């Protein structure tokens, strides 16, 4: 088993949004608005350069690893 760490791809988002949405709506971890839309979340979690989002892929599962803003 090996884990690949790479920049997020457009194809990753549909699998990640349900997880981000559930965590956001629960309101127990992040201080994001409980009614945050998918578009708002995608903008926040996939910033433009110099920001970046990395994902880890293992056994066909994709996980968000890091959102970094190099500003």
PyMOL CGO cylinders between C-alpha atoms (Angstrom):
from pymol import cmd
from pymol.cgo import CYLINDER

trace = [
    CYLINDER, 0.00, 0.00, 0.00, 1.33, 3.42, -0.89, 0.3, 1, 1, 1, 1, 1, 1,
    CYLINDER, 1.33, 3.42, -0.89, -0.07, 6.87, -0.45, 0.3, 1, 1, 1, 1, 1, 1,
    CYLINDER, -0.07, 6.87, -0.45, 0.16, 9.51, -3.16, 0.3, 1, 1, 1, 1, 1, 1,
    CYLINDER, 0.16, 9.51, -3.16, 0.18, 13.18, -2.16, 0.3, 1, 1, 1, 1, 1, 1,
    CYLINDER, 0.18, 13.18, -2.16, -0.66, 15.57, -4.98, 0.3, 1, 1, 1, 1, 1, 1,
    CYLINDER, -0.66, 15.57, -4.98, -2.45, 18.83, -5.79, 0.3, 1, 1, 1, 1, 1, 1,
    CYLINDER, -2.45, 18.83, -5.79, -6.22, 18.59, -5.80, 0.3, 1, 1, 1, 1, 1, 1,
    CYLINDER, -6.22, 18.59, -5.80, -7.85, 17.94, -9.19, 0.3, 1, 1, 1, 1, 1, 1,
    CYLINDER, -7.85, 17.94, -9.19, -11.31, 19.04, -10.32, 0.3, 1, 1, 1, 1, 1, 1,
    CYLINDER, -11.31, 19.04, -10.32, -12.36, 15.38, -10.30, 0.3, 1, 1, 1, 1, 1, 1,
    CYLINDER, -12.36, 15.38, -10.30, -11.60, 15.16, -6.55, 0.3, 1, 1, 1, 1, 1, 1,
    CYLINDER, -11.60, 15.16, -6.55, -14.15, 17.74, -5.46, 0.3, 1, 1, 1, 1, 1, 1,
    CYLINDER, -14.15, 17.74, -5.46, -17.38, 15.68, -5.87, 0.3, 1, 1, 1, 1, 1, 1,
    CYLINDER, -17.38, 15.68, -5.87, -16.03, 13.12, -3.42, 0.3, 1, 1, 1, 1, 1, 1,
    CYLINDER, -16.03, 13.12, -3.42, -14.74, 15.69, -0.95, 0.3, 1, 1, 1, 1, 1, 1,
    CYLINDER, -14.74, 15.69, -0.95, -17.73, 18.05, -0.81, 0.3, 1, 1, 1, 1, 1, 1,
    CYLINDER, -17.73, 18.05, -0.81, -20.06, 15.62, 1.05, 0.3, 1, 1, 1, 1, 1, 1,
    CYLINDER, -20.06, 15.62, 1.05, -17.44, 15.24, 3.78, 0.3, 1, 1, 1, 1, 1, 1,
    CYLINDER, -17.44, 15.24, 3.78, -16.75, 18.96, 4.05, 0.3, 1, 1, 1, 1, 1, 1,
    CYLINDER, -16.75, 18.96, 4.05, -20.48, 19.68, 3.99, 0.3, 1, 1, 1, 1, 1, 1,
    CYLINDER, -20.48, 19.68, 3.99, -21.26, 17.22, 6.81, 0.3, 1, 1, 1, 1, 1, 1,
    CYLINDER, -21.26, 17.22, 6.81, -18.50, 18.61, 9.01, 0.3, 1, 1, 1, 1, 1, 1,
    CYLINDER, -18.50, 18.61, 9.01, -19.52, 22.20, 8.27, 0.3, 1, 1, 1, 1, 1, 1,
    CYLINDER, -19.52, 22.20, 8.27, -23.22, 21.59, 8.95, 0.3, 1, 1, 1, 1, 1, 1,
    CYLINDER, -23.22, 21.59, 8.95, -22.45, 19.88, 12.27, 0.3, 1, 1, 1, 1, 1, 1,
    CYLINDER, -22.45, 19.88, 12.27, -20.84, 23.11, 13.46, 0.3, 1, 1, 1, 1, 1, 1,
    CYLINDER, -20.84, 23.11, 13.46, -18.58, 21.28, 15.90, 0.3, 1, 1, 1, 1, 1, 1,
    CYLINDER, -18.58, 21.28, 15.90, -15.15, 21.64, 14.29, 0.3, 1, 1, 1, 1, 1, 1,
    CYLINDER, -15.15, 21.64, 14.29, -14.86, 24.63, 11.98, 0.3, 1, 1, 1, 1, 1, 1,
    CYLINDER, -14.86, 24.63, 11.98, -16.36, 28.07, 12.50, 0.3, 1, 1, 1, 1, 1, 1,
    CYLINDER, -16.36, 28.07, 12.50, -17.71, 28.24, 8.95, 0.3, 1, 1, 1, 1, 1, 1,
    CYLINDER, -17.71, 28.24, 8.95, -21.29, 29.40, 8.41, 0.3, 1, 1, 1, 1, 1, 1,
    CYLINDER, -21.29, 29.40, 8.41, -23.62, 26.43, 8.87, 0.3, 1, 1, 1, 1, 1, 1,
    CYLINDER, -23.62, 26.43, 8.87, -25.38, 27.36, 5.62, 0.3, 1, 1, 1, 1, 1, 1,
    CYLINDER, -25.38, 27.36, 5.62, -22.19, 27.67, 3.56, 0.3, 1, 1, 1, 1, 1, 1,
    CYLINDER, -22.19, 27.67, 3.56, -22.88, 26.76, -0.06, 0.3, 1, 1, 1, 1, 1, 1,
    CYLINDER, -22.88, 26.76, -0.06, -20.86, 24.31, -2.08, 0.3, 1, 1, 1, 1, 1, 1,
    CYLINDER, -20.86, 24.31, -2.08, -19.51, 27.16, -4.20, 0.3, 1, 1, 1, 1, 1, 1,
    CYLINDER, -19.51, 27.16, -4.20, -18.36, 29.05, -1.10, 0.3, 1, 1, 1, 1, 1, 1,
    CYLINDER, -18.36, 29.05, -1.10, -16.72, 25.94, 0.31, 0.3, 1, 1, 1, 1, 1, 1,
    CYLINDER, -16.72, 25.94, 0.31, -14.95, 25.15, -2.95, 0.3, 1, 1, 1, 1, 1, 1,
    CYLINDER, -14.95, 25.15, -2.95, -13.56, 28.68, -3.12, 0.3, 1, 1, 1, 1, 1, 1,
    CYLINDER, -13.56, 28.68, -3.12, -12.34, 28.39, 0.47, 0.3, 1, 1, 1, 1, 1, 1,
    CYLINDER, -12.34, 28.39, 0.47, -10.87, 24.90, 0.15, 0.3, 1, 1, 1, 1, 1, 1,
    CYLINDER, -10.87, 24.90, 0.15, -9.33, 25.31, -3.30, 0.3, 1, 1, 1, 1, 1, 1,
    CYLINDER, -9.33, 25.31, -3.30, -7.64, 28.72, -3.28, 0.3, 1, 1, 1, 1, 1, 1,
    CYLINDER, -7.64, 28.72, -3.28, -5.91, 30.15, -6.32, 0.3, 1, 1, 1, 1, 1, 1,
    CYLINDER, -5.91, 30.15, -6.32, -2.11, 30.43, -6.43, 0.3, 1, 1, 1, 1, 1, 1,
    CYLINDER, -2.11, 30.43, -6.43, -0.10, 31.00, -4.40, 0.3, 1, 1, 1, 1, 1, 1,
    CYLINDER, -0.10, 31.00, -4.40, -2.53, 29.06, -2.18, 0.3, 1, 1, 1, 1, 1, 1,
    CYLINDER, -2.53, 29.06, -2.18, -2.87, 25.34, -2.77, 0.3, 1, 1, 1, 1, 1, 1,
    CYLINDER, -2.87, 25.34, -2.77, -4.78, 22.31, -1.66, 0.3, 1, 1, 1, 1, 1, 1,
    CYLINDER, -4.78, 22.31, -1.66, -3.14, 18.93, -1.47, 0.3, 1, 1, 1, 1, 1, 1,
    CYLINDER, -3.14, 18.93, -1.47, -4.89, 15.60, -1.29, 0.3, 1, 1, 1, 1, 1, 1,
    CYLINDER, -4.89, 15.60, -1.29, -3.73, 12.18, -0.18, 0.3, 1, 1, 1, 1, 1, 1,
    CYLINDER, -3.73, 12.18, -0.18, -4.90, 9.22, -2.23, 0.3, 1, 1, 1, 1, 1, 1,
    CYLINDER, -4.90, 9.22, -2.23, -4.69, 5.71, -0.85, 0.3, 1, 1, 1, 1, 1, 1,
    CYLINDER, -4.69, 5.71, -0.85, -6.54, 2.59, -1.97, 0.3, 1, 1, 1, 1, 1, 1,
    CYLINDER, -6.54, 2.59, -1.97, -8.80, 4.66, -4.23, 0.3, 1, 1, 1, 1, 1, 1,
    CYLINDER, -8.80, 4.66, -4.23, -9.85, 6.98, -1.39, 0.3, 1, 1, 1, 1, 1, 1,
    CYLINDER, -9.85, 6.98, -1.39, -9.07, 10.68, -1.50, 0.3, 1, 1, 1, 1, 1, 1,
    CYLINDER, -9.07, 10.68, -1.50, -8.54, 12.85, 1.56, 0.3, 1, 1, 1, 1, 1, 1,
    CYLINDER, -8.54, 12.85, 1.56, -7.89, 16.59, 1.84, 0.3, 1, 1, 1, 1, 1, 1,
    CYLINDER, -7.89, 16.59, 1.84, -4.52, 17.03, 3.41, 0.3, 1, 1, 1, 1, 1, 1,
    CYLINDER, -4.52, 17.03, 3.41, -3.71, 20.68, 3.47, 0.3, 1, 1, 1, 1, 1, 1,
    CYLINDER, -3.71, 20.68, 3.47, -4.92, 24.07, 2.42, 0.3, 1, 1, 1, 1, 1, 1,
    CYLINDER, -4.92, 24.07, 2.42, -1.93, 26.39, 2.45, 0.3, 1, 1, 1, 1, 1, 1,
    CYLINDER, -1.93, 26.39, 2.45, -1.77, 30.07, 1.61, 0.3, 1, 1, 1, 1, 1, 1,
    CYLINDER, -1.77, 30.07, 1.61, 1.76, 31.14, 0.87, 0.3, 1, 1, 1, 1, 1, 1,
    CYLINDER, 1.76, 31.14, 0.87, 0.94, 34.88, 1.19, 0.3, 1, 1, 1, 1, 1, 1,
]
cmd.load_cgo(trace, "trace")
